[in-house]
Amino acid sequence: MAQRKLKVKNIDPRVVTTADLQKLFSKCGLLISARFDTNEFAQYIGTATVIYAKASAAARAVKDYNMAQIDKRTMRVEYASTAM
């Protein structure tokens, strides 16, 4: 099964909202989920998880957004290490 789950790194949640994340990544295809990752104390842990309905949309997001600038930061977008 092709990968639909992505990890996004180097996003500042004080500047970029969950709605911003969803709006940006939905341009590549239908989203199942886009959210900032937190620990058990609800503290941001430095990544976001984006899950698409189709693997082709995830591939497009990696191609379009990996190393792209967002609010003066360079995003890293890569496939999650575990399959959904």
N, C-alpha and C positions, 0 to 999 in steps of 0.2 A: 504493500500500500504506500502510495506517495505521501510525502510529509505535508501536513496542512498547518502545523503548529510552529510559530516563530518566537524567538526571543529578541527583544529590542533593548539595547543598552545605550547608556549615556544620554538619557532624557531627564530633564529637571522637572519633577512633578509640581514644583512651586510655580513654574512658568507654563508648562504644558498640562492641560487638564485631560481627564479621561475622555471627555467629549471631543477635544482636539485630536487625541489619539485615534478615536473611532472614526472621525471625519476624514483624517488623512489616510488611514489604512483601508477604509471602505472604497476609496477610489480605485483600488486594485481588484475588488470583487466582494462578494457577499461575505460578511463577517459573521462568525458564530460568537466570538468574544474578543474584546480588546480591553485590557485592564493593567494597572500597575501592580506589580508583585509586592506583597507585604509579608512580614514575619508574623508570628503568633501574637505580637504586641501591636499589630497594625502599623508597623513602621516600614516605610519604603525600603526595599533591599537593593535598589539600583537597576532593576530590570522591569520590563513589561512583557506580557504574554499576549500574542495575537493569534487567533485561530480562525482559519477560513473554512468555508464550506467546500471549496475545491482546491486541490493541490496546485492547479495552474495559477490561481490567484495568489497563493503563497509564493510561488516562484516569481511572479511579476513583482510582488512587494520586495523580495530580496533584491531583484535586479534594479528596481527603481529607487529604493530607499536606503540600501546599504551604503554607508559613507556619505549620505546626504546631510546637509546642514538643516538643523531645526533650532531656532532661537540661539544662534551663534555656537551651537554644539554639533559635533559630528556624530550622527546616529550610527550604531552598528546593528544591522538586522541580519539574523542568521537562523537557520533551522534549529529548533529545540533538540536537545540531545536525546530525548525519549519520544517515541511516537505516541500519538493520541489514541 
